[in-house]
Structure formats: C-alpha cells, structure tokens
C-alpha cells in the first residue's frame, strides 16, 4: 500500500514524539528502535524509511522536546507581565512536580548528564535547544528591565538546572524539597522578585 507524504510526516512525528518520551524517561542510551517502532504500530524495518540512524532520530527528538517545552511554557505565560513571567518560570522549574516528572520537564534537566557521551550531531541539537532557552529567558529579563540580560539568563538557567539535577539525584525527598525551595527563594531574591 502506498501512502501520501502527509501520512509519512504524521508517522515520523509519532515516532519522534514517542522517542522524546522514552529519552526523557530512560535516557538516550536506553531506547531501542524495535520497541519505539512497535509503540507507534510500525515494524523495526520501517525505521529507515524515516531516519538514517538512531542518532538522527535522537537528534530530532531532542529538538522536538525543546520546541514542545517552549510552546507549553509560552502558552502558560501569555497573559503575564515580564516580572510575573520570571516568577512563574522560577517557581515552575524548581517545583516538586517538575522534579518528579522527568518525562514531561525541561530537556536540559532530563538530558544534561547523558549528552557528553552522545554523537556530535545529537550534542549540537542539544546545544541549539539550550541556547534558545537561554535566549528566551534573556528576552524576558530584558523586557523586565534587567542589566546584562543574557549573562543573567545563563546564570539563572544554570542555577535552576543544577538545583533540579541535584534534587532529582538525592533519595531523600524532604532534602530535595528543601533544595528546590532554597533555590527558588535565592533566585527570586537575586532578581528582586520575592
């Protein structure tokens, strides 16, 4: 049976979305092509009709994660003033929910520990997505009137990323909650927002 190009694009998008979920949940090294293809109702052999390699698929899934996260975030901030947007970002990023739901959260927090071992094209996709996150935060900081918004954005994002990574790594949930709360407080205090 012959399919039109839209069907092929929809199928490819399903595979990329399923891969993104699997990568967030288990990491990029733990995904299997056969199980991913089976999840969307395709055979392992159909993989090469859509992707040249597993690295090609992982690269696309990472870009998809960053795009999806940005869309969800920007939709949720649409009605807020620039300072309110910054508060919302810090509170959401450093929340217990974000900490516990790796598969739905920030791609940087989910993948930063795995990426150094990945192929250069995969790392380049991650870098592209990370730069977009910092640039978007810098625009919000600039709109809110902060000096040196890009440097501040890089610092704030790195601090949030480190806090969520540490909170996810420790087995003591009370300690993790204190880490998140302390980081939220310190970042908002530094930004003079709380």
N, C-alpha and C positions, 0 to 999 in steps of 0.2 A: 504494500500500500504506500502510495506517495503522499507526503504531507506538504502543505504550503509553508512558506517562510515564517509566517506568524506562529504556526504550531511549533516550529523548530525553536523560535525565540522564546515562546512560553515554556517549552520543555527545558531549555537551557536555564531560564530564570528559576524554575523549580529546583533544578539541580544545584544552582548557586546558592539559593536560599537554604536548602537542606544542608549543604556543606557548611554554610556560615553557622547554622545552629550547632552542627556537630563539632566544628572547630571551637566554638565558644565553650561548649560543654566538656570536650575531651582533649582539646589541643590539636594542632595541625598534624602532628606525627601519628596520632591515633586513629585517623579516619581511614576507612577502606573504601575503595572505589565501588566494589561489588555491593556492599551494604548501602552506600549512598544511592546508587542507581536503583537498587531494589526498593528503597524508600519512596522513590517517585514513580515506581512502576515500570522501570526500564531494566534492560539486561546490562551486564558489565560490558559486553561488546558494543553497545550503543554509545558508550562514553566517548570514543574517539570521533564520533560524528559531531561532537560539540566542543571538545577540548583536545589540545595537542599533548598534554601531560597532566599529571597530578599537580605539579607546581603551577601550571596555567590555571587550573581550577581553583587552587588555594588563593592565588593572586586575585582572581576575580571575586572570590568570596570575601576576601578582606576588604576590597574596595566597596563591595555591596554592604558590608557591615557598617563601614564609616558613613556611607550615604544614608542607610536606613536610620542609624543613630541620629544623624544630623536632621533628617526630616522629622523624626519624632520630637526631638528637642526643640527645634524651631517652631513647630506647631504648638507646643505647650507654652512657649514664651511670647507668642504673638501679641497678646494684649497687655504685656507688662512694660513698664518703663525700663530704661537701661539699668539703673541700680537694682530694681526688682528682679530683672533677668539674672543679674550676677548672683544675688542672694539665692534665687531658685536653683541655679546651676550648682552652686556650692552645696546647698542642702540636699539636692537630689543625688549628686555624685557621691557625697560622703554619707549616704543613708545606709541603714541596715539592709533595706530592700536591695539596693544596688550591690552591696557586699554579698548577699546571699544568692542573688540571681545572676550569676556569671554569664549564663547563656543569653541574657537579654540586655546586658550592660555595655559599657564602653569597650570598644575593640582594643584600645590601648591597654586597659586594665586586664582584659582577658588574655592578651597575646604577648605582652612585652617580654615575659620570661621565655617564651618559646621561639621568638623570632631570630635571635642570634644564630640559631642552628639551621635556619631555613635558607633556601636558594636566593641569590641576589634579586631576581625579579619579584619574589614574594616580599623580601625586605624593602624593596623600592616601593611597592604598593603600600606597605605599612607606613613607610616614611611619608609618602604623599598624603595619606589619610591623617597622620599625626600633624603634619604641617597645616592642613585645612582646619583641624580642631583648634590649634593654637591661633591661627589667623582669625578664625571666627570669634574666639574669646577676646583677642586683641581689638577687634572692631567694636565689641560690646564695651570693653574698657575705655576705648577712645570716645565712644558715644556718651559714656558716663563721666567723661572729663578727666580721666587719669593721665598722668605724665608717663612717657615711655611705655605705651600700652603693649607693645609686642614683647618687650623684655618681661614686663609684669605678667602677661598672659603665659609665657613659657614657664615662669617661676610658679605661678598658681597651679597650672596644669600639672607640672612635675610634682608639686607637693600633694595635690589630690591623688594623683596616680600612685605615689609612694604610700600614702595613707591607706588607700583601698587595697593595694597589694599586700601590705603588712597585715591589715585586718583580716584578709582572706587566708593568710598563711598561718595565723595562730589558732590553736584549737579552743582556747578559752573565749567563749562568745561575749562574756562580760568585759574582758580586756579589749576585745575587738571593738565593742560598742564605745568604750572609753576613748580608744584611739580615734575613732571616727568623730565623736563629739568634740574632742580636743582640737582636732584638725579643723573642723567646721568653725569652731569658735576663733581659732587663731587666724585663719584666712579672712573671715569676715571682719575681725578686729583690724587686721592689717589693711584691709580695703576700706576701713571706717564705715562699715555697713552693719555693725552689730556689737 
